[in-house]
Amino acid sequence: MSTTSSSAPENVTVRAVPIELCQFIKFGGLADSGGAAKQAVAEGLVTVNGTLEKRKSRQLLAGDQVTLAGRTIVVHVG
């Protein structure tokens, strides 16, 4: 039996920061829709930089790490 831990963080390139947490979750593919992203945050399923985050409108900056369901994405400006 193999143990699956969270995968390596993936950079997700955005045009500009700050970016709203729910927008980034949707853009980064962690949720299928903005509504699903908001629900995940409201249910306490999302961490930002390792800390539980329940503010849907949290503003993210370059280098912030967002984790949901074992996947971590990192804000990268390009």
C-alpha positions in Angstrom: 0.0 0.0 0.0 1.5 3.3 -1.0 1.0 6.4 1.1 0.0 9.5 -0.9 0.9 12.8 0.8 0.3 16.2 -0.6 1.9 16.6 -4.0 4.7 19.1 -4.7 3.5 22.7 -4.9 2.6 23.9 -8.4 3.3 27.4 -9.5 0.2 29.1 -11.0 1.1 32.2 -12.9 -1.2 35.3 -12.6 -0.9 38.6 -14.3 -1.0 40.8 -11.2 -1.2 40.6 -7.4 -3.0 40.9 -5.1 -5.5 38.3 -6.3 -8.5 37.2 -4.3 -8.3 33.7 -2.7 -11.4 32.3 -4.3 -10.4 33.6 -7.7 -7.0 32.0 -7.3 -8.5 28.6 -6.2 -10.7 28.6 -9.3 -8.0 29.8 -11.7 -5.5 27.3 -10.3 -7.9 24.4 -10.9 -8.5 23.5 -7.2 -12.2 24.1 -7.7 -14.5 23.8 -10.7 -16.3 27.1 -10.0 -16.2 30.2 -7.9 -19.1 28.9 -5.9 -17.2 25.7 -5.2 -14.1 27.7 -4.1 -16.2 29.9 -1.8 -17.8 26.8 -0.3 -14.4 25.1 0.3 -13.2 28.2 2.1 -16.4 28.5 4.2 -16.1 24.9 5.2 -12.6 25.4 6.5 -10.9 23.2 3.8 -8.4 25.7 2.6 -5.0 26.7 4.1 -2.9 29.7 3.1 0.8 29.3 3.9 -0.1 26.4 6.3 -2.8 28.4 8.2 -6.5 27.7 8.0 -8.1 30.6 6.0 -11.9 31.3 6.2 -11.8 34.7 4.6 -13.1 34.3 1.0 -11.8 37.7 0.0 -8.3 37.2 1.4 -5.8 39.0 -0.9 -2.9 36.8 -2.0 0.6 38.0 -2.9 3.4 36.4 -4.9 4.8 33.3 -3.1 1.6 32.6 -1.1 0.8 28.9 -1.0 -2.8 27.7 -1.1 -3.7 24.1 -0.2 -7.0 22.3 -0.8 -7.6 18.5 -0.9 -3.9 17.7 -0.8 -2.9 19.9 -3.7 -0.9 23.0 -3.2 -0.6 25.9 -5.6 1.7 28.9 -5.3 1.0 32.4 -6.5 3.5 33.3 -9.2 3.5 36.6 -11.2 4.5 36.4 -14.8 
